[in-house]
Amino acid sequence: MIMVQAVGGIFNIDVNDKQLQVSCAGARQKYTLSVEDEKKKKAQQAGLKSKAVSEETDGLKKLQLSVENDIDAAVKLTLMLPCLNLLLNLLKRLRNCMTLHS
């Protein structure tokens, strides 16, 4: 704004001035590069976030599978307990019989 006032207002600026055109082109190029860099950074961050989410999801899936396997094992063990108790009782009886006959 100060530069515009120094030349006497907006209507007194020579837009055909080669130095002004080169300066504006350079500023525009710097701005464009800056915008592109920001886009690249955002894309990289999104990629990193996506990778982190994917790794976390994989970890959770493995954990879920492990918990499901533990639950299955516990259910099988629970179903086997009555049979194991029967076997234990039979073994006790057999031991008692063997003790009596010895």
C-alpha positions as CSV (number, residue, x, y, z in Angstrom):
1,M,0.0,0.0,0.0
2,I,2.9,2.4,0.8
3,M,4.4,1.7,-2.6
4,V,1.1,2.6,-4.3
5,Q,0.9,5.9,-2.4
6,A,4.6,6.7,-3.3
7,V,3.8,6.7,-7.0
8,G,0.7,8.9,-6.4
9,G,-2.1,6.3,-6.4
10,I,-3.3,3.1,-8.0
11,F,-3.9,4.8,-11.4
12,N,-0.3,6.0,-11.7
13,I,1.3,2.5,-11.5
14,D,3.0,1.6,-14.8
15,V,1.9,-2.1,-15.3
16,N,4.2,-2.3,-18.3
17,D,7.3,-1.7,-16.2
18,K,9.6,-4.7,-16.8
19,Q,11.0,-4.7,-13.3
20,L,7.5,-4.7,-11.8
21,Q,6.5,-7.6,-14.0
22,V,9.6,-9.7,-13.1
23,S,9.1,-9.0,-9.4
24,C,5.4,-10.0,-9.6
25,A,6.2,-13.1,-11.6
26,G,8.8,-14.1,-9.0
27,A,6.4,-13.5,-6.1
28,R,3.7,-15.6,-7.9
29,Q,6.2,-18.4,-8.5
30,K,7.2,-18.4,-4.8
31,Y,3.5,-18.5,-3.8
32,T,2.8,-21.4,-6.1
33,L,5.7,-23.4,-4.8
34,S,4.6,-22.7,-1.3
35,V,1.1,-23.9,-2.0
36,E,2.4,-27.0,-3.7
37,D,4.7,-27.8,-0.7
38,E,1.8,-27.5,1.6
39,K,-0.2,-29.9,-0.5
40,K,2.6,-32.4,-0.5
41,K,3.0,-32.1,3.3
42,K,-0.7,-32.7,3.8
43,A,-0.6,-35.7,1.4
44,Q,2.4,-37.1,3.3
45,Q,0.7,-36.6,6.7
46,A,-2.5,-38.2,5.4
47,G,-0.5,-41.2,4.1
48,L,1.3,-41.5,7.5
49,K,-2.0,-41.4,9.3
50,S,-3.5,-43.9,6.9
51,K,-0.5,-46.2,7.5
52,A,-0.8,-45.8,11.2
53,V,-4.5,-46.6,11.2
54,S,-3.9,-49.6,9.0
55,E,-1.2,-50.9,11.3
56,E,-3.4,-50.4,14.3
57,T,-6.3,-52.1,12.6
58,D,-4.1,-55.1,11.8
59,G,-3.0,-55.2,15.4
60,L,-6.5,-55.2,16.6
61,K,-7.5,-57.9,14.2
62,K,-4.7,-60.1,15.5
63,L,-5.8,-59.4,19.1
64,Q,-9.4,-60.2,18.2
65,L,-8.3,-63.5,16.7
66,S,-6.2,-64.3,19.8
67,V,-9.1,-63.5,22.1
68,E,-11.5,-65.7,20.0
69,N,-9.0,-68.6,20.2
70,D,-8.7,-68.2,24.0
71,I,-12.5,-68.1,24.3
72,D,-12.8,-71.3,22.1
73,A,-10.2,-73.0,24.3
74,A,-12.0,-72.0,27.4
75,V,-15.4,-73.2,26.1
76,K,-13.8,-76.6,25.1
77,L,-12.3,-76.9,28.5
78,T,-15.6,-76.1,30.2
79,L,-17.3,-78.7,28.1
80,M,-14.6,-81.2,29.0
81,L,-14.7,-80.6,32.7
82,P,-17.6,-83.0,33.4
83,C,-15.8,-85.8,31.5
84,L,-12.6,-85.1,33.3
85,N,-14.4,-85.3,36.6
86,L,-15.9,-88.6,35.6
87,L,-12.5,-89.9,34.6
88,L,-11.0,-88.7,37.9
89,N,-13.7,-90.5,39.9
90,L,-13.2,-93.7,37.9
91,L,-9.4,-93.5,38.5
92,K,-10.1,-93.0,42.2
93,R,-12.3,-96.0,42.3
94,L,-9.8,-98.1,40.4
95,R,-7.1,-97.1,42.8
96,N,-9.3,-98.1,45.7
97,C,-10.1,-101.4,44.1
98,M,-6.4,-102.0,43.5
99,T,-5.6,-101.1,47.1
100,L,-8.3,-103.4,48.4
101,H,-7.0,-106.4,46.3
102,S,-3.4,-105.9,47.1
